[in-house]
Amino acid sequence: MTAKEYLSQARYLDNRIKSKLLQIDSLNELATRCTPSYSDMPKSPNREGSRMESAILDIIELEDEISKDVVELVALKKEIIEVIKQVSNTEYQTLLEERYLCFITWEQIAVDMGYELRYIHKLHGKALEEVKVPASYEGGHEMT
């Protein structure tokens, strides 16, 4: 696993969490739209209830997944912080923290640091060269 791949894990996990939150919003909307319809035709008494119940169960399941993902993200960010602290140059540290922990765009990092965008990309390459990926990740994935 390259340094960039290792550091990017937090962003991917954060994006997965955001995606699941959007799914919950969609399911909440679906569950609240489950309204009774009035007609003379007999219906299964469980039909509407089961649709709403299914949406609620899906929401609960996604919330559990999100909780686990958040715990994983916090642990991963702590680990990444320690890896970034091992980089000797504080300017490199700042760049890596802003990009891989705060998920700031390259353009905003350039503004924050007072450099041209092209120079930020050059600094980024040098910073990545100093990152030491933990041995448990060097085979391409974390070893458990």
N, CA, C and O atoms as a DFTB+ gen file, in Angstrom:
576 C
 N C O
     1  1       0.852      -1.180       0.000
     2  2       0.000       0.000       0.000
     3  2       0.891       1.234       0.000
     4  3       1.813       1.351       0.807
     5  1       0.606       2.139      -0.904
     6  2       1.395       3.372      -0.972
     7  2       0.990       4.310       0.165
     8  3      -0.043       4.122       0.809
     9  1       1.819       5.317       0.393
    10  2       1.515       6.309       1.429
    11  2       0.198       7.013       1.111
    12  3      -0.623       7.240       2.000
    13  1       0.006       7.352      -0.146
    14  2      -1.219       8.051      -0.550
    15  2      -2.448       7.171      -0.317
    16  3      -3.465       7.650       0.185
    17  1      -2.363       5.903      -0.674
    18  2      -3.477       4.976      -0.446
    19  2      -3.772       4.840       1.045
    20  3      -4.929       4.848       1.465
    21  1      -2.718       4.716       1.829
    22  2      -2.886       4.590       3.281
    23  2      -3.593       5.817       3.850
    24  3      -4.568       5.691       4.590
    25  1      -3.100       7.002       3.502
    26  2      -3.667       8.234       4.042
    27  2      -5.089       8.484       3.534
    28  3      -5.894       9.101       4.230
    29  1      -5.396       8.016       2.344
    30  2      -6.719       8.251       1.741
    31  2      -7.827       7.398       2.352
    32  3      -9.005       7.649       2.101
    33  1      -7.474       6.413       3.136
    34  2      -8.477       5.529       3.733
    35  2      -9.518       6.297       4.545
    36  3     -10.701       5.958       4.519
    37  1      -9.084       7.326       5.262
    38  2     -10.010       8.096       6.102
    39  2     -11.057       8.794       5.244
    40  3     -12.234       8.826       5.604
    41  1     -10.642       9.348       4.125
    42  2     -11.594      10.030       3.237
    43  2     -12.628       9.041       2.700
    44  3     -13.819       9.349       2.660
    45  1     -12.176       7.859       2.291
    46  2     -13.102       6.865       1.757
    47  2     -14.102       6.424       2.825
    48  3     -15.292       6.275       2.545
    49  1     -13.621       6.220       4.034
    50  2     -14.504       5.819       5.122
    51  2     -15.482       6.941       5.457
    52  3     -16.660       6.684       5.704
    53  1     -15.004       8.171       5.467
    54  2     -15.873       9.322       5.716
    55  2     -16.954       9.417       4.631
    56  3     -18.111       9.710       4.933
    57  1     -16.583       9.175       3.388
    58  2     -17.557       9.202       2.290
    59  2     -18.600       8.095       2.436
    60  3     -19.776       8.305       2.137
    61  1     -18.170       6.912       2.899
    62  2     -19.124       5.821       3.129
    63  2     -20.127       6.202       4.207
    64  3     -21.318       5.918       4.086
    65  1     -19.638       6.848       5.265
    66  2     -20.525       7.292       6.343
    67  2     -21.534       8.300       5.799
    68  3     -22.728       8.202       6.084
    69  1     -21.056       9.265       5.019
    70  2     -21.963      10.269       4.440
    71  2     -23.005       9.619       3.540
    72  3     -24.170      10.016       3.548
    73  1     -22.594       8.632       2.774
    74  2     -23.521       7.923       1.896
    75  2     -24.605       7.215       2.706
    76  3     -25.781       7.252       2.345
    77  1     -24.211       6.580       3.785
    78  2     -25.189       5.893       4.635
    79  2     -26.140       6.886       5.297
    80  3     -27.319       6.585       5.481
    81  1     -25.640       8.058       5.653
    82  2     -26.513       9.088       6.227
    83  2     -27.550       9.547       5.200
    84  3     -28.709       9.783       5.541
    85  1     -27.124       9.670       3.948
    86  2     -28.073      10.025       2.882
    87  2     -29.120       8.927       2.690
    88  3     -30.293       9.207       2.443
    89  1     -28.676       7.675       2.807
    90  2     -29.616       6.561       2.693
    91  2     -30.648       6.604       3.819
    92  3     -31.828       6.326       3.602
    93  1     -30.193       6.953       5.018
    94  2     -31.112       7.072       6.155
    95  2     -32.129       8.171       5.898
    96  3     -33.318       7.988       6.159
    97  1     -31.677       9.308       5.388
    98  2     -32.606      10.399       5.058
    99  2     -33.665       9.925       4.065
   100  3     -34.851      10.219       4.213
   101  1     -33.220       9.194       3.064
   102  2     -34.141       8.682       2.050
   103  2     -35.140       7.701       2.665
   104  3     -36.330       7.745       2.354
   105  1     -34.658       6.824       3.530
   106  2     -35.551       5.857       4.178
   107  2     -36.521       6.543       5.134
   108  3     -37.680       6.143       5.237
   109  1     -36.050       7.577       5.834
   110  2     -36.940       8.342       6.718
   111  2     -38.062       8.979       5.908
   112  3     -39.224       8.974       6.315
   113  1     -37.693       9.525       4.761
   114  2     -38.697      10.142       3.888
   115  2     -39.700       9.095       3.414
   116  3     -40.904       9.346       3.379
   117  1     -39.195       7.934       3.054
   118  2     -40.065       6.850       2.607
   119  2     -40.992       6.401       3.734
   120  3     -42.183       6.187       3.511
   121  1     -40.455       6.259       4.926
   122  2     -41.248       5.797       6.069
   123  2     -42.340       6.797       6.429
   124  3     -43.440       6.400       6.815
   125  1     -42.050       8.081       6.307
   126  2     -43.058       9.084       6.656
   127  2     -44.081       9.271       5.541
   128  3     -45.148       9.842       5.771
   129  1     -43.768       8.797       4.337
   130  2     -44.721       8.869       3.231
   131  2     -45.692       7.699       3.226
   132  3     -46.649       7.683       2.452
   133  1     -45.450       6.735       4.076
   134  2     -46.345       5.580       4.155
   135  2     -47.645       6.031       4.808
   136  3     -47.786       5.990       6.030
   137  1     -48.580       6.457       3.991
   138  2     -49.848       6.966       4.513
   139  2     -50.978       6.025       4.128
   140  3     -50.914       5.345       3.104
   141  1     -51.991       5.994       4.941
   142  2     -53.103       5.099       4.617
   143  2     -53.903       5.629       3.429
   144  3     -54.034       6.838       3.239
   145  1     -54.430       4.709       2.644
   146  2     -55.331       5.107       1.568
   147  2     -56.718       4.600       1.939
   148  3     -56.872       3.518       2.507
   149  1     -57.697       5.381       1.617
   150  2     -59.063       5.047       1.997
   151  2     -59.825       4.549       0.776
   152  3     -59.984       5.266      -0.212
   153  1     -60.290       3.309       0.864
   154  2     -61.109       2.752      -0.206
   155  2     -61.984       1.660       0.383
   156  3     -61.788       1.237       1.523
   157  1     -62.929       1.220      -0.387
   158  2     -63.843       0.171       0.064
   159  2     -63.243      -1.220      -0.088
   160  3     -63.789      -2.196       0.427
   161  1     -62.130      -1.308      -0.786
   162  2     -61.530      -2.612      -1.048
   163  2     -60.789      -3.114       0.186
   164  3     -60.035      -2.361       0.800
   165  1     -60.992      -4.361       0.550
   166  2     -60.261      -4.905       1.704
   167  2     -58.782      -5.062       1.357
   168  3     -58.424      -5.414       0.233
   169  1     -57.933      -4.793       2.350
   170  2     -56.481      -4.902       2.156
   171  2     -55.898      -5.742       3.268
   172  3     -56.506      -5.937       4.320
   173  1     -54.735      -6.222       3.011
   174  2     -54.016      -6.942       4.046
   175  2     -53.715      -5.971       5.176
   176  3     -53.214      -4.876       4.918
   177  1     -54.004      -6.336       6.415
   178  2     -53.775      -5.409       7.524
   179  2     -52.295      -5.104       7.751
   180  3     -51.961      -4.098       8.377
   181  1     -51.430      -5.939       7.262
   182  2     -49.996      -5.742       7.504
   183  2     -49.282      -5.036       6.364
   184  3     -48.090      -4.750       6.476
   185  1     -49.973      -4.749       5.275
   186  2     -49.309      -4.212       4.080
   187  2     -48.596      -2.892       4.344
   188  3     -47.387      -2.797       4.135
   189  1     -49.315      -1.878       4.798
   190  2     -48.687      -0.581       5.064
   191  2     -47.708      -0.695       6.224
   192  3     -46.608      -0.143       6.179
   193  1     -48.109      -1.401       7.239
   194  2     -47.253      -1.551       8.413
   195  2     -45.940      -2.217       8.061
   196  3     -44.887      -1.832       8.570
   197  1     -45.998      -3.220       7.188
   198  2     -44.765      -3.924       6.866
   199  2     -43.824      -3.053       6.035
   200  3     -42.605      -3.160       6.174
   201  1     -44.375      -2.189       5.171
   202  2     -43.519      -1.281       4.406
   203  2     -42.819      -0.299       5.340
   204  3     -41.620      -0.050       5.213
   205  1     -43.581       0.252       6.277
   206  2     -43.006       1.190       7.229
   207  2     -42.034       0.462       8.160
   208  3     -40.949       0.960       8.459
   209  1     -42.442      -0.712       8.607
   210  2     -41.586      -1.498       9.495
   211  2     -40.268      -1.843       8.811
   212  3     -39.203      -1.771       9.425
   213  1     -40.345      -2.214       7.549
   214  2     -39.146      -2.545       6.786
   215  2     -38.215      -1.340       6.681
   216  3     -37.002      -1.473       6.843
   217  1     -38.781      -0.172       6.411
   218  2     -37.968       1.049       6.316
   219  2     -37.314       1.358       7.655
   220  3     -36.144       1.739       7.705
   221  1     -38.062       1.195       8.737
   222  2     -37.517       1.475      10.071
   223  2     -36.405       0.494      10.414
   224  3     -35.380       0.888      10.971
   225  1     -36.598      -0.782      10.084
   226  2     -35.549      -1.774      10.339
   227  2     -34.291      -1.471       9.529
   228  3     -33.176      -1.629      10.028
   229  1     -34.468      -1.039       8.286
   230  2     -33.322      -0.652       7.457
   231  2     -32.594       0.545       8.061
   232  3     -31.364       0.602       8.048
   233  1     -33.352       1.496       8.587
   234  2     -32.757       2.678       9.221
   235  2     -31.930       2.263      10.430
   236  3     -30.802       2.724      10.605
   237  1     -32.490       1.398      11.259
   238  2     -31.778       0.942      12.460
   239  2     -30.496       0.214      12.071
   240  3     -29.449       0.413      12.686
   241  1     -30.587      -0.631      11.047
   242  2     -29.409      -1.367      10.581
   243  2     -28.324      -0.409      10.077
   244  3     -27.147      -0.573      10.399
   245  1     -28.723       0.584       9.291
   246  2     -27.761       1.565       8.782
   247  2     -27.155       2.390       9.913
   248  3     -25.964       2.699       9.883
   249  1     -27.961       2.749      10.907
   250  2     -27.441       3.512      12.043
   251  2     -26.391       2.709      12.803
   252  3     -25.389       3.264      13.255
   253  1     -26.618       1.397      12.945
   254  2     -25.619       0.538      13.591
   255  2     -24.329       0.505      12.775
   256  3     -23.233       0.592      13.329
   257  1     -24.467       0.377      11.455
   258  2     -23.290       0.375      10.582
   259  2     -22.537       1.695      10.688
   260  3     -21.307       1.709      10.738
   261  1     -23.269       2.797      10.722
   262  2     -22.639       4.115      10.828
   263  2     -21.881       4.232      12.140
   264  3     -20.762       4.746      12.166
   265  1     -22.474       3.765      13.219
   266  2     -21.797       3.820      14.524
   267  2     -20.474       3.066      14.477
   268  3     -19.458       3.549      14.976
   269  1     -20.491       1.883      13.878
   270  2     -19.256       1.097      13.754
   271  2     -18.242       1.815      12.862
   272  3     -17.051       1.849      13.169
   273  1     -18.724       2.386      11.758
   274  2     -17.838       3.108      10.844
   275  2     -17.217       4.332      11.516
   276  3     -16.047       4.640      11.287
   277  1     -17.994       5.030      12.344
   278  2     -17.473       6.214      13.042
   279  2     -16.373       5.806      14.016
   280  3     -15.344       6.475      14.105
   281  1     -16.582       4.720      14.741
   282  2     -15.549       4.224      15.658
   283  2     -14.290       3.876      14.871
   284  3     -13.179       4.207      15.286
   285  1     -14.469       3.207      13.732
   286  2     -13.337       2.844      12.872
   287  2     -12.636       4.090      12.337
   288  3     -11.407       4.136      12.287
   289  1     -13.412       5.103      11.934
   290  2     -12.840       6.343      11.400
   291  2     -12.023       7.073      12.458
   292  3     -10.931       7.564      12.170
   293  1     -12.539       7.149      13.670
   294  2     -11.810       7.818      14.755
   295  2     -10.489       7.097      15.019
   296  3      -9.449       7.741      15.155
   297  1     -10.523       5.771      15.090
   298  2      -9.298       4.998      15.320
   299  2      -8.313       5.187      14.170
   300  3      -7.114       5.349      14.397
   301  1      -8.813       5.168      12.942
   302  2      -7.957       5.346      11.771
   303  2      -7.327       6.733      11.763
   304  3      -6.139       6.872      11.469
   305  1      -8.109       7.759      12.083
   306  2      -7.564       9.120      12.112
   307  2      -6.491       9.258      13.188
   308  3      -5.482       9.928      12.968
   309  1      -6.694       8.634      14.346
   310  2      -5.666       8.672      15.398
   311  2      -4.372       8.043      14.892
   312  3      -3.279       8.561      15.123
   313  1      -4.518       6.918      14.198
   314  2      -3.347       6.230      13.651
   315  2      -2.657       7.100      12.599
   316  3      -1.431       7.212      12.589
   317  1      -3.438       7.709      11.723
   318  2      -2.873       8.565      10.675
   319  2      -2.178       9.773      11.293
   320  3      -1.123      10.190      10.814
   321  1      -2.752      10.336      12.346
   322  2      -2.113      11.461      13.045
   323  2      -0.727      11.059      13.524
   324  3       0.232      11.814      13.363
   325  1      -0.619       9.882      14.107
   326  2       0.680       9.408      14.598
   327  2       1.671       9.217      13.449
   328  3       2.854       9.527      13.592
   329  1       1.197       8.713      12.322
   330  2       2.064       8.527      11.152
   331  2       2.530       9.886      10.635
   332  3       3.703      10.052      10.301
   333  1       1.626      10.853      10.566
   334  2       1.983      12.190      10.076
   335  2       2.963      12.871      11.030
   336  3       3.845      13.606      10.586
   337  1       2.819      12.635      12.324
   338  2       3.748      13.224      13.301
   339  2       5.184      12.743      13.085
   340  3       6.133      13.421      13.480
   341  1       5.342      11.583      12.464
   342  2       6.675      11.035      12.214
   343  2       7.391      11.758      11.075
   344  3       8.605      11.627      10.920
   345  1       6.641      12.519      10.279
   346  2       7.238      13.308       9.196
   347  2       7.970      14.476       9.848
   348  3       7.389      15.203      10.653
   349  1       9.236      14.658       9.504
   350  2      10.071      15.639      10.209
   351  2       9.731      17.093       9.883
   352  3       9.867      17.959      10.747
   353  1       9.299      17.373       8.675
   354  2       9.031      18.736       8.228
   355  2       7.615      19.157       8.641
   356  3       6.638      18.528       8.233
   357  1       7.502      20.218       9.446
   358  2       6.183      20.656       9.930
   359  2       5.289      21.175       8.800
   360  3       4.065      21.066       8.876
   361  1       5.889      21.729       7.770
   362  2       5.103      22.185       6.620
   363  2       4.448      20.989       5.920
   364  3       3.289      21.056       5.512
   365  1       5.202      19.905       5.789
   366  2       4.650      18.683       5.211
   367  2       3.521      18.152       6.093
   368  3       2.480      17.718       5.599
   369  1       3.747      18.195       7.404
   370  2       2.724      17.723       8.343
   371  2       1.419      18.493       8.158
   372  3       0.338      17.908       8.089
   373  1       1.543      19.814       8.080
   374  2       0.356      20.660       7.907
   375  2      -0.386      20.300       6.632
   376  3      -1.607      20.142       6.637
   377  1       0.351      20.172       5.548
   378  2      -0.256      19.824       4.264
   379  2      -0.969      18.471       4.357
   380  3      -2.110      18.344       3.913
   381  1      -0.315      17.476       4.922
   382  2      -0.900      16.139       5.027
   383  2      -2.132      16.130       5.930
   384  3      -3.124      15.469       5.626
   385  1      -2.067      16.863       7.036
   386  2      -3.216      16.928       7.946
   387  2      -4.413      17.586       7.272
   388  3      -5.536      17.092       7.365
   389  1      -4.167      18.705       6.591
   390  2      -5.275      19.401       5.934
   391  2      -5.903      18.535       4.846
   392  3      -7.124      18.504       4.695
   393  1      -5.070      17.839       4.099
   394  2      -5.593      17.042       2.982
   395  2      -6.247      15.739       3.446
   396  3      -7.350      15.411       3.009
   397  1      -5.579      14.999       4.322
   398  2      -6.018      13.643       4.629
   399  2      -6.810      13.503       5.924
   400  3      -7.425      12.462       6.154
   401  1      -6.808      14.519       6.769
   402  2      -7.601      14.451       8.000
   403  2      -8.772      15.427       7.978
   404  3      -9.839      15.141       8.522
   405  1      -8.565      16.585       7.345
   406  2      -9.632      17.602       7.264
   407  2     -10.332      17.584       5.911
   408  3     -11.366      18.229       5.738
   409  1      -9.774      16.850       4.951
   410  2     -10.353      16.692       3.611
   411  2     -10.521      18.027       2.888
   412  3     -11.525      18.257       2.214
   413  1      -9.531      18.899       3.035
   414  2      -9.556      20.221       2.413
   415  2      -9.068      20.100       0.966
   416  3      -8.182      19.300       0.667
   417  1      -9.649      20.895       0.082
   418  2      -9.266      20.853      -1.334
   419  2      -7.849      21.397      -1.512
   420  3      -7.341      22.143      -0.675
   421  1      -7.228      21.005      -2.619
   422  2      -5.878      21.488      -2.926
   423  2      -5.855      23.009      -3.016
   424  3      -4.929      23.660      -2.532
   425  1      -6.877      23.558      -3.636
   426  2      -6.931      25.010      -3.808
   427  2      -6.974      25.728      -2.459
   428  3      -6.292      26.734      -2.263
   429  1      -7.775      25.210      -1.537
   430  2      -7.876      25.840      -0.220
   431  2      -6.582      25.665       0.577
   432  3      -6.177      26.566       1.311
   433  1      -5.943      24.521       0.434
   434  2      -4.653      24.303       1.103
   435  2      -3.639      25.322       0.595
   436  3      -2.876      25.889       1.377
   437  1      -3.632      25.553      -0.716
   438  2      -2.712      26.543      -1.298
   439  2      -2.967      27.918      -0.696
   440  3      -2.024      28.634      -0.359
   441  1      -4.228      28.289      -0.559
   442  2      -4.576      29.583       0.044
   443  2      -4.127      29.611       1.505
   444  3      -3.493      30.569       1.948
   445  1      -4.460      28.553       2.249
   446  2      -4.110      28.487       3.675
   447  2      -2.607      28.600       3.910
   448  3      -2.157      29.250       4.854
   449  1      -1.840      27.952       3.028
   450  2      -0.393      27.923       3.221
   451  2       0.318      29.065       2.496
   452  3       1.512      29.282       2.701
   453  1      -0.407      29.790       1.654
   454  2       0.179      30.934       0.964
   455  2       1.085      30.568      -0.197
   456  3       2.047      31.279      -0.489
   457  1       0.776      29.446      -0.868
   458  2       1.579      29.002      -2.004
   459  2       0.711      28.860      -3.244
   460  3      -0.518      28.839      -3.167
   461  1       1.376      28.763      -4.388
   462  2       0.697      28.455      -5.642
   463  2       0.276      26.981      -5.613
   464  3       0.903      26.156      -4.948
   465  1      -0.774      26.679      -6.331
   466  2      -1.296      25.317      -6.374
   467  2      -0.248      24.315      -6.866
   468  3      -0.121      23.218      -6.323
   469  1       0.495      24.705      -7.892
   470  2       1.520      23.812      -8.439
   471  2       2.583      23.474      -7.387
   472  3       3.061      22.342      -7.313
   473  1       2.942      24.473      -6.578
   474  2       3.940      24.237      -5.530
   475  2       3.374      23.318      -4.442
   476  3       4.107      22.506      -3.877
   477  1       2.089      23.441      -4.149
   478  2       1.450      22.561      -3.161
   479  2       1.535      21.108      -3.628
   480  3       1.812      20.212      -2.831
   481  1       1.298      20.880      -4.913
   482  2       1.397      19.516      -5.455
   483  2       2.831      18.991      -5.344
   484  3       3.044      17.814      -5.052
   485  1       3.792      19.849      -5.574
   486  2       5.199      19.462      -5.451
   487  2       5.515      19.121      -3.992
   488  3       6.153      18.107      -3.710
   489  1       5.066      19.970      -3.072
   490  2       5.268      19.706      -1.638
   491  2       4.603      18.395      -1.232
   492  3       5.155      17.620      -0.451
   493  1       3.427      18.161      -1.767
   494  2       2.687      16.946      -1.442
   495  2       3.491      15.704      -1.829
   496  3       3.582      14.751      -1.055
   497  1       4.061      15.721      -3.008
   498  2       4.887      14.595      -3.443
   499  2       6.060      14.353      -2.509
   500  3       6.370      13.211      -2.170
   501  1       6.712      15.437      -2.093
   502  2       7.840      15.310      -1.158
   503  2       7.361      14.814       0.202
   504  3       8.025      13.997       0.841
   505  1       6.212      15.308       0.641
   506  2       5.670      14.892       1.935
   507  2       5.339      13.401       1.924
   508  3       5.607      12.694       2.895
   509  1       4.758      12.928       0.829
   510  2       4.413      11.507       0.734
   511  2       5.652      10.620       0.803
   512  3       5.600       9.510       1.333
   513  1       6.766      11.115       0.266
   514  2       8.009      10.340       0.314
   515  2       8.475      10.124       1.748
   516  3       9.158       9.140       2.033
   517  1       8.115      11.028       2.650
   518  2       8.539      10.919       4.047
   519  2       7.580      10.104       4.915
   520  3       7.910       9.760       6.050
   521  1       6.401       9.797       4.387
   522  2       5.421       9.032       5.165
   523  2       5.852       7.573       5.219
   524  3       6.164       6.959       4.199
   525  1       5.860       7.034       6.430
   526  2       6.188       5.622       6.621
   527  2       4.898       4.872       6.936
   528  3       4.348       4.985       8.032
   529  1       4.425       4.104       5.953
   530  2       3.200       3.320       6.119
   531  2       3.473       2.238       7.158
   532  3       4.487       1.546       7.073
   533  1       2.575       2.080       8.145
   534  2       2.771       1.027       9.149
   535  2       2.932      -0.343       8.496
   536  3       2.301      -0.633       7.479
   537  1       3.766      -1.168       9.079
   538  2       4.075      -2.485       8.517
   539  2       2.827      -3.331       8.308
   540  3       2.775      -4.130       7.373
   541  1       1.828      -3.171       9.158
   542  2       0.608      -3.979       9.032
   543  2      -0.171      -3.665       7.758
   544  3      -1.062      -4.426       7.379
   545  1       0.154      -2.549       7.089
   546  2      -0.547      -2.151       5.864
   547  2       0.285      -2.390       4.608
   548  3      -0.236      -2.263       3.500
   549  1       1.527      -2.723       4.749
   550  2       2.418      -2.765       3.592
   551  2       2.076      -3.834       2.575
   552  3       2.492      -3.729       1.422
   553  1       1.336      -4.854       2.958
   554  2       0.952      -5.891       2.010
   555  2      -0.226      -5.497       1.148
   556  3      -0.664      -6.289       0.314
   557  1      -0.752      -4.298       1.324
   558  2      -1.880      -3.859       0.519
   559  2      -3.153      -3.714       1.318
   560  3      -4.096      -3.060       0.872
   561  1      -3.193      -4.312       2.489
   562  2      -4.353      -4.159       3.371
   563  2      -3.891      -4.392       4.801
   564  3      -2.823      -4.954       5.043
   565  1      -4.712      -3.952       5.737
   566  2      -4.334      -4.107       7.138
   567  2      -4.355      -5.575       7.509
   568  3      -5.287      -6.305       7.171
   569  1      -3.321      -5.994       8.201
   570  2      -3.268      -7.373       8.671
   571  2      -3.895      -7.437      10.054
   572  3      -3.596      -6.618      10.923
   573  1      -4.776      -8.431      10.250
   574  2      -5.426      -8.572      11.554
   575  2      -5.027      -9.844      12.226
   576  3      -5.481     -10.126      13.335
